[in-house]
Amino acid sequence: MNKVKKLYEKAMRKYENGYIDEAIDICEEIMSLSMKYKPAINLKGLLYYFKGDLKSSSALWKLNYEVNNDRVAKKYLEGLKEDEERFSMYSSAIKLIRRDEVNEALKILIKCKESDYNRINIDNNIAVCYLKLKEYDKAVSYINKVLEIDIKNITANNSKKKLKNKKTKTKFDNRKSNKKLMLIPIIIILLIAVVGVIVKRYKLNVKNIINKSNNISSNISNSKNSDLKKQKGNELNNDSLKKTDKMKNEENKKIQFKYEELSKAIDSKDFNKIYELLKPWKNKENKLDVKNKTLLVKGEDILKDEGVKYFYNTGRECLEANDKVDEAVANLQKAYDYGSDSYLYGHILFMLGVSYQNKKDINNALKCYEEYEVKYPKENYIQEVLYRTAILYKNVDLNKSKEYAKKLIDNYPDCEYSNSKIKAILNK
């Protein structure tokens, strides 16, 4: 095992210095010695992921999950469907570049940057777009991003040669001065291995983007504009792209991921604080870099485990106090948000429904009761759930009220809830 660990450290050093293919080879050597060293298998998969080889990366993560029951690998696998769609986006952008529709291609490629998947090819082609637009400083920035990972990359080095005689404010990175930047993904990979964190979960409206790009390209190819009109069109597109970038930057400034604050809240197990800090990022994981995603998922994990119990117990106590209805709803709703996999979920659903009913929020109360009836048809609270649902629907939807009343009478004719009120509903 000592030899394996030393080889893994060597692979990490190679990756740190931009020798991605050599790092992959060393990971392969580790796997030939032991199929049980999970970090090396995940690292190899991640490097293939950066290169855009989804087939190889998914095969490695599947192997690690099935053979070693690795939680990190399992979470990697969960987001692969979105990456398949993202590859379709990337392919459409390449076609647009070939047709010299650079601005539209650039929009799609920047959208692809929301994930680390295929990052080498995406950064290379973003650099190509900026070269065509003569925005050389931006091109240099993306070339550097490629060389940080793959110092021998042919496309990036060719682009670098083209820029040597251009006047740019940004300089090409020196490998030594870049070591601090290179340590970031290494630390992140180690963090992922320790806490078992997912790198990616993304949601994209891919079809709309691709259809939009295809419609634009079709309109352009069918039009017969003069060179002057084309030039004006490009200027407008450039302005539009700059406005889009500006709006995106302003949006990011408004909602910042509070890394230090969340880290302290996790360490002190301040569940309410963790919940509030994660709330703005619900379903927005794709807007975060790997470091922040790592902490976000760590926060989610602690809420799903210990937080759910805390919120449930606090909410139940508030409900029993009778005069703390709002606090009961607030705490039980938090337990509900993160408790779907908890053994307490049925209890949470029922208590939350009762809390909403006490608050006179009939719609949300009915949602909780109906979900309980579907998921827990034979559990502890089912008789009371059927009763409460029938009563609440009485003045809203008589047919539904009768439906739940009938279920109660048919299945539990002798229970305390099969009373005169239920029979009166059925007789209407």
N, C-alpha and C positions, 0 to 999 in steps of 0.2 A: 504493500500500500504506500510506503514511503516513496518508491519509484514513481508510482502513479501521481502522487501529489506534486513531486518535483517536475514531472512532465507537464502537469496542469499549469503550474506556475510559469513554466517556459512558454506554454501556449498563450498565456495571458500577456507575457512580455512581448511576444511576437505581435499579438493583436494591438497592444499598446503602441508599438512602433510602426503600425500600419502594414504589417505583413500578414494579411488576412488568410491567404492561401497556405502559408506555412503553419499558421495557427490551426487551420483545419486539418492539415496533415498530422500534426502532433496529437490532436484530439482523436484522430483515427488510430494512432499508435496506442493511445491510452485504452481505447475500446478493445483493441486486440489483446491487451493484458487483462482487462477487467470490464465486464459489462455492468458492473454495479456502481461505478463512479458517476453518479448522477450529474454533478456540475459540468463535467467534460462533455457529456451527451447533449445537455442543454446548450452549452456554449457553441458546440459545433452546429446545432440546429439554428441558433441565433445568427451565426455568421452566414450560413446559407440563406437565412431569412433576409439579411441585409443585402445579399447578392441577388435576391429575387427568385431564388430556387425554392419555391413553395413545396414542391413534391419531396425534395430531400429533407427540408426542415420538418415538415409534418410527419414524415416517416420516422425521423429520429425522436421526435417528441412522443409519438405514439408508442415507439419501442420503450422509451423511458417510463412512460405511464404504465404500460402493460406488464413490463418486466420488473420495474422497481417501485411501482405504485407511487410515482413522483407527482406531487401535487402541483408543482410549478409547470411541469410538462402538460398536465391535464388542462390547466388554465390557458396555456399557449394555444392548445388545440381548439378551445372554445371560440376563438375569434377568426378562424381560418376562412369561414364562408365570406366574411366581409373582405378579406384579402383577395379572394378569387375575383370578387366584383371590382376591387381596386385595380387588379391587373388589367381588367377590361378597360377601365378608365385610362390607365397608362398606355395601352395599345392604341386607343383612339387619339391620345395626345401625340403619339409618334406619327400617326398618319397625317395629323394636322401640320406637324413640323415639315413633313415631306412635301406638303402642298403649300408650304410657306405661310401658313396661317398661324403665325407665331404667338400672337396675343391670346388667341383662344386656347392654344396648346398650353401656354404658360398658366392660364387660370386652372386648367384641369390638373397639371402637374403640382401646382401649389396645394390644391385640394388633396392630392395623393400624399403630401407631406404630413398629413395628420396622423399617419402611421409610420413606423420605422421600416415597414415592409418595402423591399426593393429600393432602399434608400440610395444605394450607389448609382443605379441606373437613372433614378428620378433626379438626383442632384446633378448628374452629368448632363441630362437633357435640359434641365432648368438653366444650367450654364450656357448650353448651346443657344437657347432662346435669347438669353441676355446678350450673347455675342452678336446674334443677328440684329438685335435691337440697338446695338452699340452702347449698351449700358455695362461698360467693362468692369467697373468696381463691383457690381453685383455678381457678374460672371466669376470674378476672382474668388468671391466669398464661397460660392457653391463648388468651385473646383477644389478649394481648400478642404471643404467638408468631405469630398471623396478621398482626397489624398491622406486625410487623417486616418481613414480606415484601410485604404488600399493604395499604398504609396507607389506601386508599380502599375496602377491602372492606366491602360493605353489611351482611352478616350480622354481622361482628365489631363494626362501629360501632353497629348496633342493639342488640347485647348489651351494649355499653359504656354506651349510654344507659340501659338497664334497671338497670344497676348503680350509676349515679351517686348514687342516694339510699341505697345500702346501705352498711353499716359494714364495711369490709374493711381488713385489715392491709396487703395488697398494693396498691400504687398502679399506675395505668396508666403505662406507660413513656413518658418524654419522648424524642422522636426524637434529640435531640442527645446525651443521656446514653446512648443505645443504640447509638452508632456502633461502639463496640468489638465489641459482639456481632455487628453486621452485617458487620464485616470478616472474621469467622471463615469464613462460607460463601464469601466472595470469595476468600480465600487458598486455601481448599480447592479451589475450582474451578480456580484457577491451577495448584495442585499436580497436580490430575488431568490437566490439559492437558500438563504437563511429563513426568510419569512414566507416563502412560497407565494410569490406575488405574480399576478398576471401582468404581462407587458401591454396587452392591448385589448380593448373592446370598442369597437367603433361602429357607428351607424352612419351610413351615407345614402343619400338619395341618388344613386349612381345612374339609374336609367334616365332621369331628368337631365343630368349633366351631359351625358353622352348624346341624348337626343337633341339637346340644345346645340351642342357643338356640330352635330351632323346637319342640322337645319341651317346653321350659319354658313357652314362650308358649302352647302348646296346652293344657297342664295348667292354666295360670292362667285362660285364657279359659273352660274348661269348669267350673271350680270356682265355687261360690256362697258365697264367704266374706263375712262381715260387714265393715263398715268397720274395726272394731277389729282383726280378723284381718289385713286388708290392711296396716294400720299396723304391726302386729308383724312381718309378713313383710318389709316394707321395712326395718325396723330390723335384722332378721337379715341381710338382703342387704347393708346398709351395713357391718355388722360383718364380714361375709364379705369384702367388697371391701377393707376396710381391712387385714384379715389377709393377703389376697393381695398387696396393695401392700407390706406390711411384709416378707413372705417374699421378694418379688422384690428389695427393697432390700438385705436381708441377704445374699441370694445374690450380688448384684452387688458387695457389699463383700468377700465371700470371694475372688472371682476378679476382680482388677482388671487392666485392660490397661496394661502397663508401657511407656508411650509413650517416655519418655526413655531407658530402658534399651535398648529395641529400636532406637531411633534411633542410639544409640552403637554397638550391635552391628553394625548395617548399615554405618555409616561405617567401622568397623574390619574389616569382613568376617569377623567371628567367627561362622562358620557354625554351630557347635555351640550357641552362645548364641542365635542367631536361631531355630534349630530348637526349642530348649526354650521360648523365649518365645512362639512361635506355636502350640505343641502344645496348650495349654489352649483355644485358640480354633478348633480344627479343626471345621468345619461349624457354627460359632457366630458367623459374620460379622454375622448379623442383629441381634446384641445390641450391636453397636458403632455409634457415630456415624460420620459421614462422615470426619472427620479421622483417627480411629483406623483405619477401614477402609482409608484411603489408605496409611497406613504398613504395615498388615498385608499388603496386596497387594504393596507394594514389597519387603517381606521375602520373600514367597513367590516373587516373580520372581527375586530374587538366588539363592535356594536352587535354583530350577529351572534356572538358568543355571550359575553357578559352583559352587554348593553341591553339586550332584549329582556333578560331576567330583571335587571334594575328597573327598566321602564314599566314592565308588567306589574311588578310588586308595588311600585310607587303609584301607578294608575289605579290598581285594585284598592289600595288604602284610601286614595282620594274618593273613589266611588263609594266605598263603605262609609265615608265621613258625611255623605249626602250633600254637604254645602260646598263641595269642591268639584263641581261638575266640569268646569273648564279645564282644571288641572288634570282631572281624570282623562278627559278626551285627549289633551295634549300628550300625556305620557303614553297612553295606550295606542295612540296613532303612531308614535315613534316606535313602539314595540312592534306594531303591525308592519311598518315600513321595512324592518329588517328581520322579521321573525318567521318568514314563510317556511324556513327549514327547521324551525325550533319545535320541540315537543310541546311547547306552550301555545302554539299558534291557535289551536281550537279555543283555548281559554281566552286568549287575547281577542279573537273575533267576537265571542259572546259578550265579554266585558265592554268592548268598544261599542258594540251595538246597543247595549243597555245605557251606556254613557251618552251616546248620541240621542237615544230616545228620551232620556232625562233632560237633555238640553233642547228638546223639541225639534231636533233635526231629523225629521222622519225619513227623508231620502237616504241619508247615510246610514241610519239605523237599519233600514230595510236591506241595503246592500250588504251589510255585515251579516244579518240573519240569513239572507239567501245564500251567501257564500258558505256559511256554516252548514246549512242544510244540504248543500251539494257535496261538501268535502267530509262532513262528519254525520252522516245520516243515522248512525247507530250509537252515537256517543252521548255523554252525560247530559248535555243541555238540550238535546233535540226536542223533547216534549215542550219545554218552555219556549224554545225558538219558534216552533210551529204555532204555538199559542200567540206569542207576541206578533208574529208576522200576520196571522189571520186578523187580529185586532187592528193592527196598523193599516191594513189594506181595506178595512170595512168601509171607510168613508172616501177611499181613493179609487179602488178598483174592486167592486163586489165579486166579480168572477174569480179573481185571484184570492180574495179573502176566503171564498168558499172552497177553493182548491186546497189551501193550507188547512182549513178547518176539517175538511174531509180526510186529509192525510192523518190528522191528529186523532180523529174519532176512529178511523179504520185500524190504525196501528196501535193506538193506546186508549182503548175505550174506557178503561177503568182508572186512568190516571186523573189526578186532581185538576188538570187543565182541560179535560173533556167535560166542561161544565155548561151551564145554561147559556152563557154568552156565546159559546161556540155553536151550540145547537140552534140558537136564535139566528146566527149568521146563515146556517144551512137551510133554515126554514124560510128565508127571505126570497 
